Amino acid sequence: MTVGIVFVSHSAKIAEGLIDLARQMAHDVEMQSAGGTDEGGIGTSYDRVTAAIDAVNTGAGVVVLCDLGSAYMTAETAVDFLDDDVRNEVRIVDAPLVEGGVAAAVAAQTGGHLDAVVAAARSAGEAFAPGSRAEPGTLPVPQDPDAVVATVTVVNEEGLHARPAAEFVKLASTYDAKITVNGVDGKSLLRIMTLALTRGSDATISATGEQAREAVDGLAGLIRSGFGEA
């Protein structure tokens, strides 16, 4: 079972498009759109939100992301009327809809529990806050002297865009190790994407912990492979 995700938007097309986007990186996650009114217009629907939550609730919890203020109000009303046992496992997250939704979907795909998926969604606001984005070409921060480290060159044509970045994070999440790439959290999709690593860029992978060597070798190999795109 994975955490389910619901996208609440005033536009049905926006909500459906977000699922299409997230599916590229999280094809096993239960996701539902709750966009537009019951009549197909612009707005939100209590019934659509309720039905979407029910559809993705497999027992691991549900994360709900919304676009505008009244969408939050609709979602909160829908959650208030759920049975107690269901309501306690539903989280409405205040996060950027696109970035937060993608981050949440990848976290759920890697088997993250409800709190971890919520944290991933919330991290979107921090990752793209002013001053938080790493400038392309900047050097990594100093490494832990006990860390296992390797520097590899990105070889795929489009660099670490969303799909390969998601593949990197999925693999990183399987290791019992603390992992960084050029100084940012190697298990955070959004942090990896803010590095803006293009073809020819160097990625310095550093890991500490029980599986540090396995993590660095596996992740370095993934980058060298070009993620199947090179």
N, C-alpha and C positions, 0 to 999 in steps of 0.2 A: 504494500500500500504506500502511496505517496500523498503528501499534502496536496489538496486541491486548490485551484486558483480561480477566482471570479473577477472578471473585468467589468466594472460598471461605468458606462459612459452615456452621455446625452445622445450620442450617435451610434446606431447599430453598426455602421460601417467601421467606425473606429474600434469598437470592441472586438468585432470579428477580425479585423486586420491585425490587432495585437496578438490574437491567438495564432494567426498564420505566421507571424514573426517569431513568437516564442516557440512554436512547434519545430522550427528549424534547429533549435538547440535543446529542446526538452520534449521529445516525442512521446515519452511514456507518462507524462503528467496529465492528470485530469484537469481540463480547463473549460470554462464556459463563459460565453459573453452574455451580458445583461445590458444591452444597449437600446436606447430609444424607448418610446412609449408603447403601450399595448396596441395602439393603432398604427405603429410604424413611423411615428413622427419624431421630432427632436424633443428629448426629455428623458425621464427615467420612470421606471415602473417597479412598484413594490412586488407585484406578482412575478415579474421576470427575475428580480434579484433572488426572491425566495426559491423559485424553481431552479435557478442556477446553483445556489448553495446546495440544495438537495441533490442535484445531479453529480456534483463533484465530491460529495462527502462520502469517502470510503472508510472513514474511521480514524484517519491520521490527522484530521483537522483541515480547516479551510482558511485561506487568506483572501481577503477582498480588497481590491484596489479601485479607486474612483478617480474621475477626472475633475469635476467641479463641485463647489460647495453643496448644491442641492442633491448631487449624487450621493454624497456622504450622508445627508439626512435621510434619503430613501433607504440606503443600506443599513443605517442604524435602526430605522423603524422595522425593517425586515428581520434583522437579528434579534431585536427586542421581543418579537412574537414567536421566535423559535422555542422548541422545548428546551428545558434547562440543560439537559445533557448534551444537546447539539450546540446550543448557544455558547457554552463554556469552551468549545473547541473551534470557534470562529473568531478571527481577528480582522478588524478593519484597519488597514495600515495607511497612515498618512505618508505617502511617498510619491515621487514622480511616476505617472502612470506607465509610460513606456519603459524607462530605465529600471524602475522598481519592479515592474511586471516581469521583464526579462530576467533580472537578477533573481527574483523569487522562483521563477520557473526552473532556472538552472540549479538553484539550491535544492528544490524539490526533486529534480531529476537525479541528483547525487545522493538522494536518500536522507536529506536533512529533515530533522523533526520540526514541529510547528514553530518553535521559538527561533530556530536557525533560519527558517524561510522568512519569518517576519524580519529578523535582523538583516538578512540579505536585501530585502526590499527597502528597508529604511536606509541602508548604506548608500543607496542611489543619491539621496540628497547630499550626503557628505562627499561622495566621490566626485560629483560635478559642481561642488560649491566653488565660488571664486577663490583662486589661489591654491586649490587642491590638485589641479591637474599638473602632472609632470611635463616639463618642456621636452619635446623630442630632442634626443641627442645628449641630454644631461647624464652625468655619471651616476652610477648607483651609490647609495649611501654606504658608509663603511660596514664591512661584514663582521659578524661574530667570529672571533678567532677560532672557535671550535666548530664552525659550520663546515659542511661539505659544499663546495662551490664549483660551478662550471659556467663558462661563458660560451654561448653558441650564437650563430648568426641566423636571423630569420631569412628563409629562402623562398617562401611562397610569394607569388606575385602581388597579392593584395595585403600582405603583412598580417598582423594579428587583428583582423576584423572580428566581427561578432562570432561567427561559427568556429573558427580555430581557437579563439579565446575561450569559448565555452568548452571545447574539447580539452584544452589545457586545464581548466578549472576542474572539470569532471575527473580527470586523471589525478590531479593534485589532491583532490578530496579523498582519494582512496588510500593515501599514505598516512601513517602515524608519524607526522613530522610537521614542524613549523616551516613554512616555505615562503620565500620572497622572490620576486623578480624585479630586478633593478630597484630594490628597496621597498616595493609595495607588496601587500598581501597576495601571495600566489593562489589563494583559494577564493579570491573575490573577483568575479567577472568584471565588475565595473572598474575596480582598481587596475586590473590588467589592461582594460581598454583605454583608460586614461593615459597609459604610457605611449599610445600612438606609435607602436613599433611597426615600421614599414620594412619592406624588403631591403636587406642589407644592414638593418639595425642589429646591434648586439644585445642579447638578453643574458644578464647574469643571474643565474638561478642559485639560490642559497638555501640550505635546509639544515635544521637541527632536530634531534629527536631520534626515536627508535629506528625509524626507516629512512633516515636522512640520505644515505648512499643510494638506496633503491629509488627514492624520490628524484634525486638529481639525475641519475642515469636515465630513468624512464622519461622524465620531462624533457631532458636535453635531446633524447632520441626522438621524441615526438616533434620537437621544433625542427630538428635536422631532416625529418621525413617530409617536411612541407605540408603536413596535415592532409596528405593526399591531393594537394593542389599544385605542388611545384612541378 
